[in-house]
């Protein structure tokens, strides 16, 4: 992401949103207007299309960040395990 403009986008159903963080296929989004559930964890997030499969909604940034952190840790651990398994297979072939 190169500019602030790329961090902000608008949807018909949710209005103006801002990408606070994006790792793997998860994004932490903030609604740019006052509402009780101001933060969204967007799962299956497509950065190009600015779309996602489903979202979890939070009232506080702290709760949203903690959930986002847990999801991304799980995703990173899974990716690390896949890489380790691939490396193990390559070593077996040698």
C-alpha positions as CSV (number, residue, x, y, z in Angstrom):
1,X,0.0,0.0,0.0
2,X,1.5,3.2,-1.1
3,X,-0.8,6.0,0.0
4,X,-3.5,6.9,2.5
5,X,-6.0,6.8,-0.3
6,X,-5.4,3.1,-0.7
7,X,-6.1,2.6,3.0
8,X,-9.6,4.1,2.8
9,X,-12.5,2.7,0.8
10,X,-16.2,2.6,0.8
11,X,-18.8,-0.1,0.6
12,X,-22.6,0.2,-0.1
13,X,-23.6,-1.6,3.1
14,X,-20.9,-0.4,5.6
15,X,-19.9,3.1,4.3
16,X,-16.4,4.5,4.6
17,X,-13.8,2.1,6.0
18,X,-10.1,2.3,6.8
19,X,-7.6,-0.5,6.7
20,X,-5.7,-0.4,10.0
21,X,-3.8,-3.7,9.4
22,X,-3.6,-6.4,6.8
23,X,-1.8,-9.8,7.2
24,X,-2.3,-12.9,5.1
25,X,-6.0,-12.9,4.4
26,X,-7.1,-11.0,7.5
27,X,-7.7,-7.3,7.8
28,X,-8.5,-5.0,10.7
29,X,-10.9,-2.4,9.5
30,X,-12.3,0.8,11.2
31,X,-15.6,2.4,10.3
32,X,-15.0,6.1,9.6
33,X,-18.2,7.2,11.4
34,X,-19.6,6.8,14.9
35,X,-21.3,3.4,15.5
36,X,-21.3,1.0,18.4
37,X,-19.4,-1.7,16.5
38,X,-16.7,0.5,15.0
39,X,-14.1,-2.2,14.2
40,X,-14.2,-5.2,11.9
41,X,-12.0,-8.2,11.5
42,X,-12.4,-9.1,7.9
43,X,-11.6,-12.8,7.2
44,X,-10.8,-13.8,3.7
45,X,-9.9,-10.2,2.8
46,X,-9.0,-9.4,-0.8
47,X,-6.8,-6.3,-0.7
48,X,-7.3,-5.6,-4.5
49,X,-11.1,-5.9,-4.4
50,X,-11.5,-4.6,-0.9
51,X,-13.9,-7.5,-0.2
52,X,-14.0,-10.3,2.3
53,X,-15.8,-13.5,3.1
54,X,-17.1,-12.7,6.6
55,X,-16.5,-10.2,9.4
56,X,-16.5,-10.1,13.1
57,X,-17.5,-6.8,14.7
58,X,-16.1,-5.2,17.8
59,X,-16.8,-2.1,19.9
60,X,-13.3,-1.5,21.1
61,X,-10.0,-1.3,19.2
62,X,-8.4,-3.4,22.0
63,X,-10.8,-6.3,21.5
64,X,-10.5,-6.1,17.8
65,X,-6.7,-6.0,17.9
66,X,-6.6,-9.0,20.2
67,X,-8.8,-11.0,17.9
68,X,-6.8,-9.9,14.9
69,X,-3.6,-10.8,16.6
70,X,-4.8,-14.3,17.5
71,X,-6.0,-14.9,13.9
72,X,-2.8,-13.8,12.4
73,X,-0.6,-15.8,14.8
74,X,-2.6,-18.9,13.9
75,X,-2.2,-18.2,10.2
76,X,1.6,-17.5,10.6
77,X,2.1,-20.7,12.6
78,X,0.2,-22.7,9.9
79,X,2.4,-21.1,7.1
80,X,5.5,-21.9,9.1
81,X,4.4,-25.5,9.5
82,X,3.7,-25.8,5.8
83,X,7.2,-24.4,4.9
84,X,8.8,-26.8,7.5
85,X,6.9,-29.8,5.9
86,X,8.0,-28.8,2.4
87,X,11.7,-28.4,3.6
88,X,11.5,-31.8,5.3
89,X,10.2,-33.4,2.0
90,X,13.0,-31.8,0.0
91,X,15.5,-33.2,2.5
92,X,14.0,-36.7,2.2
93,X,14.3,-36.5,-1.6
94,X,18.1,-35.7,-1.4
